[in-house]
Amino acid sequence: MNTKDWLQIVIIPVSLAMVALIWPLIQNWNRRRVFMALIRRELNEIGPYPEQPEKSGWWEHLSKNFVHRRIVTDVSPNRDFVLSLKPDVVYYVSQLWDAFGAKDDGQWLYYLGKLAEDDESGALAKIHKAWAGLCEQYREKSRRVQSSAV
């Protein structure tokens, strides 16, 4: 058998079979990569607006809806995909949104800070600082109201 025969009989079919076996792995890797990029992009848009306490609570300063929030909080149809992501990121993001839903500014800031530690650009650290400042202004406003009521 010459080289052409080896190519036709063995190498090309084996190569095609390998591509067919590896293709789902490549697709899953790409989906994870794209979704993690979406999480980073959406977290970079999570800053408070406006940054002054003009509303009744800190949670009202975030009016956007985020795709990653729906996917991470509604795990049942997305279970396998969510479990294939980085565990720390999934945990911190899901806890972040639970804290937001509970209007717990301490936990919101804690998990936002944990996510900011993993952000190499530093944008999330600035957003965390803006939220921390806003939440502190609301706490101060609440203390003033309580002290004036006494």
N, C-alpha and C positions, 0 to 999 in steps of 0.2 A: 504494500500500500504506500502510495506517495502522500505528500503533504496535503494535496487537494482532497484526497479521500478522507484523511484524518479530520480535516476541517468540516467536511460535509457530514460525516458519520458521527463524530464524537464532540468536537470542540464547539461548533455552532449550537447544536441541540442542548448541550450542557450549559452553555452560556445563557441561552434563552430561558432555560428552566431556572437558573439562578436568578435572573432578572425578575421572573415571575414570582419567585419566592421572596425576594427582597423588596419588591415594589410596595407592598402594604406597609412595611417598616419605614420606607422612605416617605410615604404619604403621611403616616402617623407622626413622624419626626417633624415634617413640614407643618402640619396642623398645630402641633405643640408650639413650635417656634413662632408661628403667626399669632396664636392666641396669647402667648407671653408678650409679644410686641404690642398687641391690643391692650393688654392689662397695663403695661408701662405707659402707653399713650393716654389711656383714659385716666390713669392715676395722676398724670401730669396736668390734667384738666380738672382736678378735684378741688382746686383752691376755693376758698370762700369768696362769695360775691354778694353784697359789698363787704369790705373788710372791717367796717364799723358796725357796732351793734344797733342796727336800725329796726330789727324785727323782734318777735317775742322770744326767740330762742336761737341758739347757735346752729341747730340742725336746719333751720330755714334758709341758711346761706348757701345751701347746695340744692339747686333745683334741676340739675341735669339727670338724665337717666343713662345708665351705663350697661352695655351689652355684657361685659364680664360679670357684673353683679347678678344679672338674671341667670347666667349659666352656672355660676358658682353657688348661688343660693337655691336654685332649683336643681338639685343634684340628681334626682331619680332618672331622667332621660339622658343625663350626661355623665353618669357615674364612672364608667370606664375611662372616658376621656379626662375627666377631672382627676381621677386617681393616677393618671399617667403624667400629670404635671409635677413641677417641683413641690414637694410636700410643704415646705416652709411658706412658700408664696401662697399656696392654696389655703393653708391654715390662717395666715395673717389676713388675707383678703376676706375670707369668710367671717372671721372674727371682727374685722373692721366694719363690715356691713351689718353684722348683728348688733354691734355697739351703736351704730348710727340709727338702726331701727328702734333700739331701746333708749335713744337719746342720752346715752352715757358718754359724756365728753371725756372723762378720764380714760376709759377703755378705747375710745375713738382715737385719742391722741397717742396712747401707748402703741396700738397696732399700726397707726400711720407712721410712728417713729421707727418701728421694727421694719416696715417696708422701706422707709427712707434709708436705713442702714445698707440695704441691698442695692440702692440706686446709685450707680456710678456717676451719673450726670450732676447730681446735687440738686436737681430741680425739686425733688420730693422733700428734701430737707427744708427748702424755702417754703414750700406749701405747708409743711408741718409747723414751721415757725409762725406762719400767718394764722393757721387754725389755733395754735396755742395762744397767740395774742388775742384773738377774737373770743375764745372760750374764757380767758382770764378777764376780759372786759365784761362779759356776761356774769361771771362770778362776782366781780366787784359791784356791778349794778345790782345784783341780787342781795349782796351784803348791805348795800346802802338802803335798799327798800326794807330789809328786815330790821336794820337799826333804827330807821325812822318810824317804823311801826311800833317799836317798843317805847 
